[in-house]
Amino acid sequence: MISNQILQNTIEGLKSITRIDLCIMDTEGKTLATTFPESDGYEEAVLSFAGSPADSQVIQGYQFFKVFDDKQLEYVLLAKGGSDDVYMIGKIATFQIQNLLVAYKERFDKDNFIKNLLLDNLLLVDIYNRAKKLHIDTDVRRLVFIVETKHEKDNNALETLRTLFASKAKDFITAVDEKNIIIVKELKPNEGYEEMNQVALTVLDTLNSEAMSKVHIAYGTIVNEIKEVSRSYKEAKMALDIGKIFYGDRNVVSYTKLGIGRLIYQLSMSHCKMFIKEIFGGQNPDDFDEETLTTINKFFENSLNVSETSRQLFIHRNTLVYRLDKIQKNTGLDLRVFDDAITFKIALMVRDYMKYMESLDY
């Protein structure tokens, strides 16, 4: 349950304080962590000690100690030397490792609870009963973040986030699939969406700089009870999808600010096809050449301003007017007219949504 690296860090820390060499082995005599190189020669001694009734014993100049996890022998600890001081340090090290086992088991139990909570795998009565046993508050404000990593099983990103939130004992970091890391964040009374957006930006900057991971982050709404956490998670998932379809330039997307993308996302494919046919007739908007698409996008970016658009495209105003006239001739929509521009913009978003849904079928 505890990684070998954690065990190694623990005994190295103890050695730096006590100057006593330590080694941790499993019950079969395999070295898991050590501060001295000759630990591999004690396999038979460990096996013999593990099968004996003694909790500690001096063997070949080393103090041997048993480390239990809920009455089950988990590790054998070796402390170099046979003095009373070494015995005391060995007992302290044993106590420390046993506490680590308890802490990691509790974290594992909480992690399982949070995963099942997010996925709606618990009955309502089970949610409150298990939360009480795990000492998790049930009536505090929480919000769910989803951090989508570029690579599957990005352990660097996961460990970086756990380190970032290490001091926040009431926040939970977990993963429910291969690419998404979930943060269940508890809010202070004075915190709201502005503060949560800042948390998302901090996570983004930290992962980009420390874990070298390119990520997208989405978050749901603030909920007041633990039973509603799964709703915030579903909202974050929807925000992540909608962000990828319509707002590809955003690395952080909030469920509360999805705009018209939220409406389009809930349309059926049959309605989308009907709308596209109504607007473009038999023409496919994907058939527009690159020059036309660039002109359209830049015109929208500049709020239908002809002068500014022509300046940014480095073309004469009359050239831009010619292109807009050509689009009007092909589609029947004059992008210089607000209503037509809105219709055209929505149609392009519907097209993007259809392309995304079709990609999921492959």
C-alpha positions as CSV (number, residue, x, y, z in Angstrom):
1,M,0.0,0.0,0.0
2,I,2.9,2.4,0.9
3,S,5.3,3.0,-2.0
4,N,8.9,1.9,-1.6
5,Q,9.9,5.5,-2.2
6,I,7.9,6.7,0.8
7,L,9.5,4.0,2.9
8,Q,12.9,5.0,1.7
9,N,12.3,8.6,2.5
10,T,11.1,7.7,6.0
11,I,14.1,5.7,7.0
12,E,16.5,8.1,5.4
13,G,14.9,10.9,7.5
14,L,15.2,8.8,10.6
15,K,18.9,8.0,9.9
16,S,19.7,11.7,9.4
17,I,18.4,12.3,12.9
18,T,19.7,9.2,14.7
19,R,22.7,8.1,12.6
20,I,21.5,4.6,12.8
21,D,21.2,2.5,9.6
22,L,17.8,1.0,9.0
23,C,16.3,-1.5,6.5
24,I,12.7,-2.5,5.7
25,M,12.0,-5.9,4.2
26,D,8.8,-7.7,3.2
27,T,7.9,-11.0,5.0
28,E,9.8,-13.0,2.3
29,G,13.1,-11.2,2.9
30,K,13.0,-8.9,-0.1
31,T,14.5,-5.5,0.5
32,L,12.0,-2.6,0.0
33,A,14.1,0.3,1.4
34,T,17.5,0.5,3.1
35,T,20.2,2.9,4.2
36,F,23.0,0.3,4.0
37,P,24.1,-1.8,1.0
38,E,24.6,-5.2,2.6
39,S,21.0,-5.8,3.5
40,D,20.4,-8.5,0.8
41,G,22.3,-11.1,2.8
42,Y,19.6,-11.4,5.5
43,E,16.8,-13.2,3.6
44,E,17.0,-16.4,5.6
45,A,17.2,-14.5,8.9
46,V,14.1,-12.5,8.0
47,L,12.2,-15.6,7.1
48,S,13.2,-17.3,10.3
49,F,12.3,-14.2,12.4
50,A,8.9,-13.8,10.6
51,G,7.9,-17.3,11.6
52,S,8.9,-16.9,15.2
53,P,6.6,-15.7,18.0
54,A,9.1,-12.8,18.9
55,D,8.2,-9.2,18.1
56,S,11.9,-8.2,18.2
57,Q,15.2,-10.0,18.2
58,V,19.0,-9.4,17.9
59,I,20.4,-11.4,14.9
60,Q,23.9,-11.1,13.5
61,G,24.5,-7.7,15.0
62,Y,21.1,-6.2,13.9
63,Q,17.9,-5.6,15.8
64,F,14.9,-7.2,14.0
65,F,11.4,-5.8,14.6
66,K,8.0,-6.8,13.3
67,V,5.8,-4.2,11.7
68,F,2.1,-5.1,11.9
69,D,-0.9,-3.8,9.9
70,D,-4.1,-4.6,11.8
71,K,-2.5,-7.7,13.5
72,Q,-1.1,-8.8,10.1
73,L,2.7,-9.0,9.7
74,E,3.5,-6.5,6.9
75,Y,7.2,-5.7,7.2
76,V,10.4,-6.6,9.0
77,L,12.6,-3.7,10.1
78,L,16.3,-4.1,10.7
79,A,18.3,-1.6,12.8
80,K,22.0,-1.8,12.7
81,G,23.5,-2.5,16.2
82,G,22.6,-4.3,19.4
83,S,22.6,-1.6,22.0
84,D,19.6,-0.3,24.0
85,D,19.7,3.0,22.0
86,V,19.4,1.1,18.8
87,Y,16.5,-0.9,20.2
88,M,14.7,2.3,21.1
89,I,15.3,3.8,17.7
90,G,14.0,0.6,16.1
91,K,10.8,0.8,18.2
92,I,10.4,4.4,17.1
93,A,10.9,3.5,13.5
94,T,8.4,0.6,13.8
95,F,5.8,3.0,15.4
96,Q,6.3,5.5,12.6
97,I,5.8,2.9,9.8
98,Q,2.7,1.5,11.5
99,N,1.3,5.0,11.6
100,L,2.0,5.4,8.0
101,L,0.1,2.2,7.2
102,V,-2.9,3.5,9.1
103,A,-2.8,6.8,7.4
104,Y,-2.5,5.3,3.9
105,K,-5.2,2.8,4.6
106,E,-7.5,5.6,5.7
107,R,-6.6,7.6,2.6
108,F,-7.3,4.5,0.5
109,D,-10.7,4.0,2.1
110,K,-11.6,7.7,1.6
111,D,-10.4,7.5,-2.0
112,N,-12.7,4.5,-2.7
113,F,-15.6,6.4,-1.0
114,I,-15.1,9.5,-3.1
115,K,-14.8,7.5,-6.3
116,N,-18.1,5.7,-5.6
117,L,-19.7,8.9,-4.6
118,L,-18.7,10.6,-7.9
119,L,-20.0,7.7,-9.9
120,D,-23.3,7.4,-8.1
121,N,-22.5,3.9,-6.9
122,L,-23.8,4.5,-3.3
123,L,-27.2,4.5,-1.8
124,L,-28.2,7.7,0.0
125,V,-28.1,6.0,3.4
126,D,-24.7,4.5,2.6
127,I,-23.3,7.9,1.7
128,Y,-24.0,9.3,5.1
129,N,-23.1,6.2,7.1
130,R,-19.7,5.8,5.4
131,A,-19.0,9.6,5.5
132,K,-19.6,9.5,9.3
133,K,-17.2,6.5,9.7
134,L,-14.5,8.2,7.6
135,H,-15.0,11.5,9.5
136,I,-16.0,13.4,6.3
137,D,-18.2,16.4,6.8
138,T,-21.6,16.0,5.0
139,D,-23.0,19.5,5.0
140,V,-20.1,21.7,3.7
141,R,-19.8,23.5,0.4
142,R,-17.9,21.7,-2.2
143,L,-17.0,21.9,-5.9
144,V,-15.6,19.3,-8.3
145,F,-12.8,20.0,-10.8
146,I,-11.8,17.7,-13.6
147,V,-8.2,17.9,-14.8
148,E,-7.8,16.2,-18.2
149,T,-4.2,15.2,-19.0
150,K,-2.8,14.8,-22.4
151,H,-1.4,11.3,-21.6
152,E,-3.1,8.4,-20.0
153,K,-2.1,7.5,-16.4
154,D,-0.1,10.7,-15.9
155,N,1.3,9.9,-12.5
156,N,3.5,13.0,-12.5
157,A,0.4,15.2,-12.7
158,L,-1.4,13.2,-10.1
159,E,1.4,13.3,-7.6
160,T,2.0,17.0,-8.3
161,L,-1.6,17.8,-7.5
162,R,-1.5,15.7,-4.3
163,T,1.6,17.7,-3.2
164,L,-0.2,21.0,-4.1
165,F,-3.2,20.1,-2.0
166,A,-1.2,18.3,0.7
167,S,-2.0,20.9,3.3
168,K,-5.7,20.9,2.5
169,A,-6.8,17.8,4.5
170,K,-10.4,18.2,3.6
171,D,-9.9,18.3,-0.2
172,F,-9.7,15.0,-2.1
173,I,-7.6,14.1,-5.2
174,T,-8.5,10.9,-7.1
175,A,-8.9,9.5,-10.6
176,V,-11.9,7.6,-12.0
177,D,-10.5,6.8,-15.4
178,E,-7.2,6.8,-17.4
179,K,-6.9,10.5,-18.3
180,N,-9.0,12.5,-15.8
181,I,-7.8,13.6,-12.3
182,I,-10.6,14.7,-10.0
183,I,-10.4,17.3,-7.3
184,V,-13.2,17.6,-4.8
185,K,-12.6,21.0,-3.2
186,E,-14.1,22.2,0.1
187,L,-14.9,25.9,0.1
188,K,-14.5,28.3,2.9
189,P,-17.6,30.4,3.8
190,N,-16.3,33.4,1.9
191,E,-15.2,31.6,-1.2
192,G,-17.2,31.5,-4.5
193,Y,-16.7,31.0,-8.2
194,E,-14.1,33.7,-8.6
195,E,-11.9,32.0,-6.0
196,M,-12.5,28.6,-7.6
197,N,-11.5,29.9,-11.0
198,Q,-8.2,31.2,-9.4
199,V,-7.7,27.7,-8.0
200,A,-8.1,26.2,-11.5
201,L,-5.6,28.7,-12.9
202,T,-3.1,27.8,-10.1
203,V,-3.5,24.1,-10.9
204,L,-3.0,24.8,-14.6
205,D,0.2,26.8,-14.0
206,T,1.6,24.3,-11.5
207,L,1.1,21.3,-13.9
208,N,2.4,23.2,-16.9
209,S,5.6,24.2,-15.0
210,E,6.3,21.3,-12.6
211,A,4.8,18.2,-14.1
212,M,5.3,19.4,-17.7
213,S,1.7,18.4,-18.5
214,K,-0.6,20.1,-20.9
215,V,-4.0,19.9,-19.3
216,H,-7.6,21.2,-19.7
217,I,-9.6,21.9,-16.5
218,A,-13.4,22.1,-16.1
219,Y,-15.4,22.6,-12.9
220,G,-19.1,22.2,-11.9
221,T,-21.3,24.2,-9.6
222,I,-21.0,24.7,-5.8
223,V,-23.0,22.1,-3.9
224,N,-24.0,22.2,-0.2
225,E,-24.3,18.5,0.7
226,I,-22.2,15.5,0.1
227,K,-24.9,13.7,-1.8
228,E,-24.8,16.5,-4.4
229,V,-21.1,16.1,-5.2
230,S,-21.8,13.7,-8.1
231,R,-24.0,16.4,-9.7
232,S,-21.0,18.8,-9.6
233,Y,-18.9,16.1,-11.2
234,K,-21.4,15.5,-14.0
235,E,-21.5,19.2,-14.6
236,A,-17.7,19.4,-14.8
237,K,-17.7,16.5,-17.3
238,M,-20.2,18.4,-19.5
239,A,-18.2,21.6,-19.2
240,L,-15.1,19.7,-20.3
241,D,-16.8,18.3,-23.4
242,I,-18.4,21.6,-24.3
243,G,-15.1,23.4,-23.8
244,K,-13.4,21.0,-26.3
245,I,-16.1,21.4,-28.9
246,F,-16.8,25.2,-28.8
247,Y,-14.0,26.9,-26.8
248,G,-10.8,25.2,-27.8
249,D,-8.8,28.3,-26.9
250,R,-9.8,28.0,-23.3
251,N,-7.8,25.9,-20.9
252,V,-10.2,26.4,-18.0
253,V,-14.0,26.1,-18.5
254,S,-16.7,26.7,-15.9
255,Y,-20.1,25.0,-16.1
256,T,-21.7,28.3,-15.1
257,K,-20.2,30.1,-18.2
258,L,-20.9,27.8,-21.1
259,G,-23.1,30.2,-23.1
260,I,-24.8,29.0,-26.2
261,G,-22.6,26.0,-26.3
262,R,-24.7,24.5,-23.5
263,L,-27.9,24.7,-25.6
264,I,-26.3,23.3,-28.7
265,Y,-24.8,20.4,-26.7
266,Q,-28.3,19.2,-25.8
267,L,-29.7,19.2,-29.3
268,S,-30.3,15.9,-31.0
269,M,-28.4,15.0,-34.2
270,S,-31.6,15.0,-36.2
271,H,-32.3,18.6,-35.1
272,C,-28.8,19.6,-35.9
273,K,-28.9,18.2,-39.4
274,M,-32.2,19.9,-40.1
275,F,-30.9,23.2,-39.0
276,I,-27.7,23.0,-41.1
277,K,-29.8,22.0,-44.1
278,E,-32.1,24.9,-43.5
279,I,-29.2,27.4,-43.2
280,F,-26.8,26.2,-45.9
281,G,-29.2,24.2,-48.2
282,G,-27.2,21.5,-49.9
283,Q,-23.9,23.2,-49.2
284,N,-21.6,21.8,-46.5
285,P,-19.9,24.6,-44.5
286,D,-16.8,22.4,-44.5
287,D,-16.6,23.1,-48.2
288,F,-15.6,26.7,-47.6
289,D,-12.0,27.4,-48.6
290,E,-9.4,28.4,-46.0
291,E,-9.5,32.1,-47.1
292,T,-13.3,32.3,-46.6
293,L,-13.2,30.6,-43.2
294,T,-10.3,32.9,-42.0
295,T,-12.3,35.9,-43.2
296,I,-15.5,34.7,-41.4
297,N,-13.7,34.0,-38.1
298,K,-11.7,37.3,-38.1
299,F,-15.0,39.2,-38.9
300,F,-16.7,37.7,-35.9
301,E,-13.6,38.3,-33.7
302,N,-13.8,42.0,-34.5
303,S,-17.6,42.3,-33.8
304,L,-18.5,42.7,-37.5
305,N,-16.3,45.7,-37.9
306,V,-15.3,45.9,-41.6
307,S,-12.4,48.4,-41.2
308,E,-10.7,46.6,-38.3
309,T,-11.1,43.2,-40.0
310,S,-9.6,44.3,-43.3
311,R,-6.7,45.9,-41.4
312,Q,-5.9,42.7,-39.4
313,L,-6.2,40.6,-42.6
314,F,-3.9,43.0,-44.4
315,I,-6.4,43.4,-47.3
316,H,-8.2,46.4,-48.8
317,R,-11.7,47.2,-47.4
318,N,-13.2,46.6,-50.9
319,T,-11.6,43.1,-51.0
320,L,-13.3,42.2,-47.7
321,V,-16.6,43.6,-48.9
322,Y,-16.2,41.4,-52.0
323,R,-15.6,38.3,-49.9
324,L,-18.6,39.1,-47.7
325,D,-20.8,39.6,-50.8
326,K,-19.6,36.2,-52.1
327,I,-20.6,34.5,-48.8
328,Q,-24.0,36.2,-49.0
329,K,-24.5,34.9,-52.5
330,N,-23.6,31.3,-51.5
331,T,-25.6,31.2,-48.3
332,G,-28.2,33.9,-48.4
333,L,-26.7,35.4,-45.2
334,D,-25.2,38.8,-45.0
335,L,-22.7,38.8,-42.2
336,R,-22.8,42.5,-41.9
337,V,-26.4,42.2,-40.7
338,F,-26.5,41.3,-37.0
339,D,-29.4,38.7,-37.3
340,D,-27.7,36.9,-40.2
341,A,-24.3,37.0,-38.4
342,I,-25.8,35.4,-35.3
343,T,-27.5,32.7,-37.4
344,F,-24.3,32.0,-39.2
345,K,-22.3,31.8,-36.0
346,I,-24.7,29.4,-34.4
347,A,-24.7,27.2,-37.6
348,L,-20.9,27.0,-37.4
349,M,-21.1,25.9,-33.7
350,V,-23.8,23.3,-34.6
351,R,-21.4,22.0,-37.3
352,D,-18.6,21.7,-34.8
353,Y,-20.9,19.8,-32.4
354,M,-21.9,17.4,-35.2
355,K,-18.3,16.7,-36.1
356,Y,-17.5,16.0,-32.5
357,M,-20.4,13.6,-32.0
358,E,-19.5,11.8,-35.2
359,S,-15.9,11.4,-34.1
360,L,-17.2,9.6,-31.0
361,D,-18.9,6.9,-33.2
362,Y,-15.5,5.8,-34.6
